[in-house]
Amino acid sequence: MMRVAMIDSHHPCPCGLPSSYGQCCRLIHQHFAANGELTAADAETLMRSRYSAFVLDLLDYLLATWHPSTRPTTLTPNEPGLQWLGLQVKKHVRQDAEHALVAFVARSKLGGRAYRLSETSRFERAGGVWLYVDGDIG
C-alpha cells in the first residue's frame, strides 16, 4: 500500500493550482492509497497529480499512472537535496475521447544548479482511467 506524503494539508499544492494540497492532489493520492483506484478526471489533472507525486516521492502512484506499454519496472526516489520549484502547464489538448496531450514545464534545483524540463506528454484513457504514455522533451 502506498504511503501518502505527510505535508501539511494547508500547504499550497505542489501542482501549481491555487488550492491547498489537502483540497487538491492529496485527495487523488489518498483515494489511490486507500482503494487502489485512479480518479483523475482528465489528462491535465493526472499530469498535475503526477508532478505532485514526483515532488513527494509517491513512486507507487507514479507507476500506477504509467501506461503498461511504457511503464518502467521501478523508479528511483528523488536524489537527496533535490528541490522541485514548480509546474507550469502550458497546454492541455483533448485529441479525442481516449487521447490527450499536456505540454508543461517543471523546474527543479539540485546542488545549486537549476533545471528545467519542458515536455509534451501523451496520455491515453484505458478502461476509463487516464494514464501517462510518454512524452517529447523540448
TORPA-652262 format. One record per residue (C-alpha): residue number from 1; residue in three letters; x, y, z. Coordinates in Angstrom, 3 decimals. Layout:
% TORPA-652262
   num   residuo          X          Y          Z
   NUM       ALA          X          Y          Z
...
END
This chain:
% TORPA-652262
   num   residuo          X          Y          Z
     1       MET      0.000      0.000      0.000
     2       MET      1.259      3.458     -0.927
     3       ARG      2.120      5.933      1.765
     4       VAL      0.699      9.418      1.304
     5       ALA      3.274     12.084      1.978
     6       MET      2.890     13.907      5.189
     7       ILE      2.910     17.541      4.260
     8       ASP      0.504     19.945      5.840
     9       SER     -2.915     19.758      4.183
    10       HIS     -2.983     23.560      4.182
    11       HIS      0.335     23.793      2.341
    12       PRO     -0.036     25.042     -1.255
    13       CYS     -0.410     22.127     -3.651
    14       PRO      2.849     21.378     -5.493
    15       CYS      0.908     21.084     -8.775
    16       GLY      0.623     24.860     -9.090
    17       LEU     -3.131     25.264     -8.779
    18       PRO     -4.286     27.874     -6.250
    19       SER     -5.504     25.224     -3.797
    20       SER     -4.078     23.615     -0.720
    21       TYR     -2.578     20.147     -1.101
    22       GLY     -5.390     18.828      1.094
    23       GLN     -8.026     20.140     -1.317
    24       CYS     -6.173     19.196     -4.494
    25       CYS     -3.744     16.377     -5.295
    26       ARG     -3.852     14.834     -1.823
    27       LEU     -7.464     13.789     -2.469
    28       ILE     -6.332     11.857     -5.556
    29       HIS     -3.274     10.389     -3.821
    30       GLN     -5.252      9.339     -0.729
    31       HIS     -8.004      7.718     -2.784
    32       PHE     -5.397      5.668     -4.627
    33       ALA     -3.625      4.744     -1.377
    34       ALA     -6.878      3.612      0.220
    35       ASN     -8.600      1.941     -2.740
    36       GLY     -6.007      1.381     -5.459
    37       GLU     -8.225      3.386     -7.818
    38       LEU     -7.141      6.219    -10.099
    39       THR     -9.567      9.138    -10.185
    40       ALA     -8.072     11.917    -12.323
    41       ALA    -10.906     13.419    -14.347
    42       ASP     -8.717     14.361    -17.315
    43       ALA     -5.137     14.277    -18.563
    44       GLU     -4.224     17.655    -17.071
    45       THR     -5.442     16.595    -13.630
    46       LEU     -3.412     13.396    -13.954
    47       MET     -0.345     15.397    -15.041
    48       ARG     -0.666     17.698    -12.035
    49       SER     -1.163     14.787     -9.618
    50       ARG      1.882     13.040    -11.121
    51       TYR      4.025     16.164    -10.670
    52       SER      2.934     16.343     -7.022
    53       ALA      3.743     12.637     -6.691
    54       PHE      7.247     13.278     -8.079
    55       VAL      7.701     16.099     -5.555
    56       LEU      6.522     13.860     -2.706
    57       ASP      8.258     10.655     -3.878
    58       LEU      4.998      8.712     -4.258
    59       LEU      6.570      6.109     -6.508
    60       ASP      3.700      3.585     -6.310
    61       TYR      1.288      6.227     -7.592
    62       LEU      3.648      7.200    -10.410
    63       LEU      3.993      3.599    -11.564
    64       ALA      0.239      3.006    -11.346
    65       THR     -0.476      6.062    -13.512
    66       TRP      2.005      4.973    -16.203
    67       HIS      0.583      3.152    -19.231
    68       PRO      1.577     -0.562    -19.110
    69       SER      3.134     -0.371    -22.588
    70       THR      5.764      2.159    -21.452
    71       ARG      5.862      1.705    -17.655
    72       PRO      9.325      1.150    -16.166
    73       THR      9.702     -1.721    -13.721
    74       THR     10.987      0.566    -10.953
    75       LEU     11.560      4.223    -10.219
    76       THR     14.345      5.794     -8.226
    77       PRO     13.453      8.133     -5.352
    78       ASN     14.435     11.781     -5.581
    79       GLU     18.103     12.488     -5.035
    80       PRO     18.862     13.953     -1.598
    81       GLY     18.750     17.724     -1.818
    82       LEU     16.538     17.844     -4.912
    83       GLN     14.092     20.726     -4.714
    84       TRP     11.097     20.845     -7.013
    85       LEU     10.389     24.504     -7.741
    86       GLY      7.176     24.474     -9.728
    87       LEU      4.996     23.224    -12.538
    88       GLN      3.536     25.301    -15.323
    89       VAL      1.010     23.643    -17.603
    90       LYS      1.279     25.341    -20.985
    91       LYS     -1.423     23.483    -22.896
    92       HIS     -3.956     20.672    -22.488
    93       VAL     -5.435     19.302    -25.714
    94       ARG     -8.052     16.573    -25.709
    95       GLN     -7.459     14.868    -29.063
    96       ASP    -10.456     12.528    -28.789
    97       ALA    -12.293     10.650    -26.037
    98       GLU     -9.288      8.445    -25.294
    99       HIS     -6.207     10.586    -26.096
   100       ALA     -4.811     13.894    -24.861
   101       LEU     -1.629     15.971    -24.828
   102       VAL     -0.325     18.093    -21.969
   103       ALA      2.590     20.474    -22.524
   104       PHE      4.328     21.579    -19.347
   105       VAL      7.484     22.973    -17.804
   106       ALA      8.750     21.560    -14.497
   107       ARG     11.534     23.328    -12.657
   108       SER     13.903     21.883    -10.065
   109       LYS     17.180     22.614     -8.326
   110       LEU     19.928     20.238     -7.245
   111       GLY     23.358     21.064     -5.892
   112       GLY     22.957     24.768     -6.631
   113       ARG     22.059     24.162    -10.300
   114       ALA     18.635     24.953    -11.723
   115       TYR     16.963     22.544    -14.143
   116       ARG     14.010     22.949    -16.450
   117       LEU     12.128     20.058    -18.034
   118       SER      9.897     21.045    -20.929
   119       GLU      7.789     18.171    -22.235
   120       THR      4.707     17.462    -24.278
   121       SER      3.237     14.356    -22.703
   122       ARG      0.869     11.863    -24.292
   123       PHE     -1.974     10.416    -22.254
   124       GLU     -4.404      7.638    -23.036
   125       ARG     -7.617      6.677    -21.322
   126       ALA     -7.680      2.906    -20.831
   127       GLY    -10.537      1.211    -19.036
   128       GLY    -11.957      4.630    -18.161
   129       VAL     -8.707      5.717    -16.444
   130       TRP     -6.257      8.328    -17.744
   131       LEU     -2.643      7.098    -17.930
   132       TYR      0.660      8.719    -18.869
   133       VAL      2.100      7.091    -22.024
   134       ASP      5.257      9.027    -22.883
   135       GLY      6.468     12.454    -23.900
   136       ASP      8.673     14.512    -26.144
   137       ILE     11.281     16.657    -24.423
   138       GLY     11.814     20.195    -25.631
END
